[in-house]
Amino acid sequence: MAAKTNTLTKRNYLEQLLSLTKRHLLVFINSRMRVFFTLMVPFIIFIVYIFFLRDLELMTIDPVLEEYGLSMNDAQLRQYVYTLVDSWMLSGIVAMCTITVSLQINNITVGDKENGINRDFASSPVSSNVLIFSYFLANFIITFVVCLIFLLVCFIYLGALGELIVTFRAVISMLGVLVFGTVNGVLFTVFICSFISRDSTMGSVITIFSTAIGFLIGAYMPLFMLPEPVQYVCAFVPGTYSCSLFRYAFMSDAISEMTSYVVGIMPDGGAQLMESLTNSFGYNLNFFGNIVTPGYQALALSIFTVVLLILNIVFGKKLTAVVGGMAKKVFGKKKKATPETQAEPSEKK
């Protein structure tokens, strides 16, 4: 009998989780403005890069090639250089999406707080733990799908230019890192937003984070180019490691092919040239002159994920706190209707 009751309870929790997650997903999908602003940040950066920054990035390669007696007149070398530059930037934007998109999705949680919807959840038989997990799950699903869409756009763009050098094994690695990075990004943003209860505050946080996070995780420029105090900050941003790991998966095949070609045409200094190019573009994660290998990056990302998970468990109740405007109005009306407040005028008389 007890076993049957436990089974029914678990089934009830699962039904609650699926229903709440579906509700959060529909809230996102039915709001065209929310969908638009969620997609806007990565695509704006993508467009700005294509039309304005791409040529500037390519110009930084010329001095490095000239130092080794090569030039962009070599059509095959030029194609590899274009592939290197485009892959570096686009992989950084995809990695950044795991944070910026997740941050936008937290508008659902904050909106539920401010509008008093959490009050309805609190008065219903829905488990608070199930409600909290449903916010995480919905955030993860939306963030991961948006990242996949943008990754597909990047593949189409690179394929149209003849720059897509990716094996099936590399794609599997990318998806694995993307799942890991999305989980970490969702834990990171949800923890921050659990302390926010107003849409106006949320808007300011989104603006600040969306502007700064690309620099802090090395999506826009190599970290060693940043001032040393900023590098210390970057070292404690989990997205730094997921961004670097995703770049390894995204660029490994292209760099391998380019290395074979460069060493073939320049046996003496080809390896040194490729080292200069990869270092100048921050392919290797460099903190204070020290190279952080992918193994240590994965370890650091795992540690940050565990820490963020613990923090979210400890402070998870803040995510569903009843602080909304509707709740305040209702409680305010109740306060006016209490016998104590009615007795005050008669006592004064």
SULWO-V340891 format. One record per residue. N is the residue number from 1. RES is the residue in one letter. PHI is phi in whole degrees, -180 to 180 (none if undefined). PSI is psi in radians with two decimals (NA if undefined). D_CENTER is the distance of its C-alpha to the mean C-alpha in Angstrom with 2 decimals. Layout:
N,RES,PHI,PSI,D_CENTER  N,RES,PHI,PSI,D_CENTER
This chain:
1,M,none,-0.77,45.48  2,A,-64,-0.68,42.82  3,A,-64,-0.69,40.86  4,K,-65,-0.69,41.08  5,T,-64,-0.75,39.85  6,N,-62,-0.69,36.82  7,T,-64,-0.76,36.03  8,L,-65,-0.67,36.33  9,T,-64,-0.79,34.15  10,K,-63,-0.71,31.33  11,R,-65,-0.66,31.76  12,N,-64,-0.75,31.70  13,Y,-62,-0.71,28.42  14,L,-65,-0.73,26.90  15,E,-64,-0.72,28.28  16,Q,-61,-0.78,26.91  17,L,-61,-0.81,23.40  18,L,-66,-0.71,23.57  19,S,-66,-0.79,25.17  20,L,-67,-0.73,22.73  21,T,-62,-0.74,19.66  22,K,-61,-0.71,21.56  23,R,-61,-0.80,22.31  24,H,-63,-0.71,18.74  25,L,-64,-0.71,17.89  26,L,-68,-0.64,21.06  27,V,-59,-0.72,20.36  28,F,-69,-0.86,17.23  29,I,-66,-0.65,19.13  30,N,-75,-0.21,22.29  31,S,-99,1.74,20.84  32,R,-63,-0.65,20.87  33,M,-66,-0.69,19.79  34,R,-65,-0.74,16.65  35,V,-63,-0.75,15.84  36,F,-62,-0.86,16.87  37,F,-70,-0.49,14.81  38,T,-66,-0.71,11.59  39,L,-83,-0.31,12.49  40,M,-65,-0.79,14.12  41,V,-59,-0.97,11.70  42,P,-64,-0.65,10.72  43,F,-73,-0.56,14.32  44,I,-66,-0.78,15.95  45,I,-62,-0.70,14.56  46,F,-60,-0.81,15.66  47,I,-68,-0.75,19.04  48,V,-61,-0.70,19.57  49,Y,-63,-0.82,19.06  50,I,-62,-0.79,21.51  51,F,-92,-0.35,24.16  52,F,-126,-0.77,24.08  53,L,-92,-0.38,22.22  54,R,-60,-0.83,22.99  55,D,-64,-0.63,26.65  56,L,-66,-0.71,26.03  57,E,-64,-0.71,23.90  58,L,-66,-0.58,26.68  59,M,-65,-0.47,29.32  60,T,-72,-0.28,28.06  61,I,-80,-0.57,28.98  62,D,-54,-0.86,32.63  63,P,-61,-0.62,33.84  64,V,-67,-0.75,32.46  65,L,-66,-0.74,34.25  66,E,-63,-0.57,37.41  67,E,-62,-0.49,37.55  68,Y,-105,0.22,38.05  69,G,78,0.36,40.40  70,L,-115,2.91,38.11  71,S,-148,2.96,37.09  72,M,-78,0.03,35.05  73,N,-68,-0.41,38.34  74,D,-73,1.94,37.72  75,A,-60,-0.75,36.13  76,Q,-68,-0.73,34.54  77,L,-65,-0.72,33.15  78,R,-61,-0.71,31.83  79,Q,-63,-0.72,30.01  80,Y,-66,-0.67,28.39  81,V,-64,-0.78,27.39  82,Y,-59,-0.74,25.81  83,T,-62,-0.75,23.90  84,L,-61,-0.84,22.74  85,V,-66,-0.84,21.61  86,D,-65,-0.73,19.88  87,S,-65,-0.67,18.11  88,W,-62,-0.84,16.90  89,M,-71,-0.79,15.44  90,L,-67,-0.65,14.01  91,S,-65,-0.60,12.31  92,G,-66,-0.67,10.64  93,I,-67,-0.73,9.52  94,V,-61,-0.79,8.22  95,A,-63,-0.65,6.22  96,M,-66,-0.54,5.03  97,C,-60,-0.52,4.35  98,T,-62,-0.36,1.86  99,I,-102,-0.88,2.11  100,T,-66,-0.72,5.15  101,V,-67,-0.79,6.03  102,S,-60,-0.67,5.85  103,L,-63,-0.73,7.68  104,Q,-64,-0.67,10.02  105,I,-66,-0.44,10.86  106,N,-66,-0.15,12.13  107,N,-58,-0.55,14.89  108,I,-63,-0.83,16.59  109,T,-64,-0.83,17.02  110,V,-65,-0.68,18.18  111,G,-63,-0.68,20.40  112,D,-64,-0.63,22.01  113,K,-66,-0.91,22.82  114,E,-67,-0.63,24.29  115,N,-87,0.01,26.23  116,G,78,0.20,27.70  117,I,-66,-0.54,26.50  118,N,-61,-0.44,25.73  119,R,-65,-0.69,29.47  120,D,-66,-0.70,30.27  121,F,-64,-0.70,28.02  122,A,-66,-0.56,29.67  123,S,-88,-0.04,33.12  124,S,-98,2.94,32.45  125,P,-77,0.19,32.83  126,V,-70,2.30,29.08  127,S,-68,2.37,27.92  128,S,-64,-0.62,25.54  129,N,-66,-0.68,23.71  130,V,-65,-0.72,23.36  131,L,-62,-0.78,22.08  132,I,-61,-0.81,19.40  133,F,-66,-0.56,18.29  134,S,-64,-0.63,18.41  135,Y,-65,-0.76,15.79  136,F,-61,-0.84,13.45  137,L,-64,-0.79,14.55  138,A,-63,-0.73,14.31  139,N,-62,-0.77,10.75  140,F,-63,-0.80,9.89  141,I,-61,-0.85,12.29  142,I,-65,-0.80,11.23  143,T,-61,-0.80,7.51  144,F,-65,-0.72,8.97  145,V,-65,-0.76,11.84  146,V,-63,-0.73,10.32  147,C,-63,-0.69,8.54  148,L,-64,-0.73,12.04  149,I,-61,-0.80,13.82  150,F,-69,-0.61,12.38  151,L,-63,-0.70,13.08  152,L,-64,-0.70,16.50  153,V,-61,-0.72,17.05  154,C,-63,-0.74,16.52  155,F,-62,-0.75,18.97  156,I,-63,-0.76,21.40  157,Y,-63,-0.84,21.35  158,L,-65,-0.67,21.98  159,G,-65,-0.67,24.54  160,A,-65,-0.52,26.36  161,L,-92,0.01,26.82  162,G,72,0.49,27.90  163,E,-114,0.12,25.12  164,L,-85,1.79,23.42  165,I,-119,1.52,24.33  166,V,-142,2.27,22.47  167,T,-93,2.91,24.20  168,F,-61,-0.68,23.60  169,R,-62,-0.69,22.92  170,A,-66,-0.66,20.16  171,V,-63,-0.75,18.54  172,I,-61,-0.72,18.78  173,S,-63,-0.74,17.23  174,M,-60,-0.80,14.24  175,L,-64,-0.69,13.84  176,G,-63,-0.81,14.35  177,V,-66,-0.65,11.77  178,L,-65,-0.70,9.21  179,V,-63,-0.83,10.43  180,F,-61,-0.81,10.44  181,G,-66,-0.62,6.97  182,T,-68,-0.74,5.87  183,V,-58,-0.81,8.71  184,N,-65,-0.76,7.94  185,G,-63,-0.70,4.66  186,V,-66,-0.78,7.06  187,L,-60,-0.70,9.87  188,F,-65,-0.86,8.81  189,T,-74,-0.64,8.37  190,V,-65,-0.67,11.26  191,F,-62,-0.78,13.37  192,I,-63,-0.79,13.22  193,C,-77,-0.20,13.99  194,S,-66,-0.34,16.71  195,F,-95,0.04,18.86  196,I,-108,2.35,18.61  197,S,-130,0.17,21.24  198,R,-132,2.40,21.72  199,D,-62,-0.63,20.06  200,S,-63,-0.75,21.37  201,T,-65,-0.72,19.69  202,M,-61,-0.71,16.36  203,G,-61,-0.70,16.83  204,S,-66,-0.73,17.52  205,V,-63,-0.75,14.49  206,I,-62,-0.76,12.21  207,T,-61,-0.82,14.45  208,I,-66,-0.84,14.44  209,F,-66,-0.76,10.77  210,S,-63,-0.54,10.09  211,T,-77,-0.72,13.13  212,A,-92,-0.48,12.74  213,I,-65,-0.55,9.29  214,G,-62,-0.60,10.12  215,F,-78,-0.67,13.29  216,L,-71,-0.42,12.31  217,I,-104,0.05,10.29  218,G,79,0.39,12.96  219,A,-74,-0.57,11.41  220,Y,-97,-0.55,14.49  221,M,-153,2.70,17.13  222,P,-59,2.51,18.18  223,L,-66,-0.51,17.88  224,F,-68,-0.24,21.65  225,M,-82,-0.22,22.32  226,L,-84,2.73,20.99  227,P,-59,2.65,23.52  228,E,-58,-0.75,24.01  229,P,-59,-0.64,23.07  230,V,-69,-0.61,19.64  231,Q,-62,-0.64,19.29  232,Y,-62,-0.71,20.05  233,V,-64,-0.79,17.20  234,C,-60,-0.60,14.75  235,A,-63,-0.38,16.27  236,F,-108,0.29,15.11  237,V,-102,1.99,11.40  238,P,-56,-0.59,9.86  239,G,-62,-0.36,7.12  240,T,-59,-0.74,10.45  241,Y,-79,-0.64,11.66  242,S,-68,-0.61,9.04  243,C,-64,-0.80,9.19  244,S,-66,-0.72,12.93  245,L,-64,-0.69,13.38  246,F,-66,-0.63,11.85  247,R,-64,-0.71,14.21  248,Y,-57,-0.81,17.02  249,A,-68,-0.67,16.74  250,F,-73,-0.66,16.44  251,M,-105,-0.13,19.22  252,S,-60,-0.77,21.56  253,D,-68,-0.72,23.96  254,A,-64,-0.75,24.23  255,I,-67,-0.64,24.99  256,S,-63,-0.79,27.45  257,E,-66,-0.74,29.33  258,M,-65,-0.68,29.41  259,T,-62,-0.76,30.71  260,S,-61,-0.72,33.45  261,Y,-69,-0.81,34.53  262,V,-65,-0.75,34.60  263,V,-65,-0.55,36.48  264,G,-68,-0.68,38.83  265,I,-89,-0.28,39.86  266,M,-144,1.36,39.83  267,P,-60,-0.57,40.67  268,D,-75,-0.85,41.34  269,G,-116,0.20,38.28  270,G,-62,-0.75,35.71  271,A,-65,-0.70,33.77  272,Q,-67,-0.65,33.75  273,L,-63,-0.80,32.56  274,M,-65,-0.62,29.55  275,E,-64,-0.71,28.75  276,S,-65,-0.74,29.01  277,L,-66,-0.83,26.77  278,T,-67,-0.62,23.97  279,N,-71,-0.68,24.23  280,S,-67,-0.45,24.37  281,F,-99,0.11,21.08  282,G,69,0.46,19.31  283,Y,-62,-0.65,19.12  284,N,-94,2.25,20.23  285,L,-71,2.10,18.28  286,N,-124,2.04,20.96  287,F,-116,2.03,21.34  288,F,55,0.66,24.71  289,G,85,0.02,26.36  290,N,-109,2.29,25.31  291,I,-83,2.23,23.49  292,V,-99,2.01,20.98  293,T,-72,2.78,21.46  294,P,-56,-0.61,18.93  295,G,-62,-0.79,20.68  296,Y,-70,-0.55,20.14  297,Q,-64,-0.79,16.47  298,A,-63,-0.67,16.11  299,L,-64,-0.80,18.34  300,A,-62,-0.74,16.45  301,L,-65,-0.65,13.14  302,S,-65,-0.75,15.42  303,I,-63,-0.80,17.08  304,F,-61,-0.68,14.08  305,T,-64,-0.76,13.08  306,V,-64,-0.77,16.74  307,V,-62,-0.79,17.04  308,L,-65,-0.64,14.19  309,L,-63,-0.77,15.80  310,I,-63,-0.77,19.12  311,L,-62,-0.70,18.12  312,N,-68,-0.58,16.81  313,I,-68,-0.75,20.10  314,V,-67,-0.77,22.17  315,F,-104,0.28,20.78  316,G,-61,-0.56,19.88  317,K,-63,-0.47,22.94  318,K,-65,-0.41,21.64  319,L,-67,-0.51,19.11  320,T,-117,0.39,22.19  321,A,-64,2.48,24.64  322,V,-87,1.64,27.30  323,V,-132,0.18,27.17  324,G,-70,2.87,27.19  325,G,-62,-0.71,29.77  326,M,-62,-0.73,31.62  327,A,-63,-0.72,32.03  328,K,-65,-0.70,33.43  329,K,-64,-0.77,35.84  330,V,-63,-0.84,37.05  331,F,-64,-0.59,37.53  332,G,-64,-0.73,39.22  333,K,-66,-0.68,41.67  334,K,-62,-0.66,42.44  335,K,-65,-0.66,43.23  336,K,-68,-0.46,45.68  337,A,-89,-0.01,47.39  338,T,-73,2.62,48.12  339,P,-58,-0.61,51.80  340,E,-62,-0.73,51.30  341,T,-73,-0.51,50.16  342,Q,-74,-0.48,53.02  343,A,-78,-0.38,55.54  344,E,-59,-0.81,54.76  345,P,-63,-0.67,56.72  346,S,-67,-0.62,59.77  347,E,-66,-0.64,59.87  348,K,-67,-0.64,59.89  349,K,-66,NA,62.78
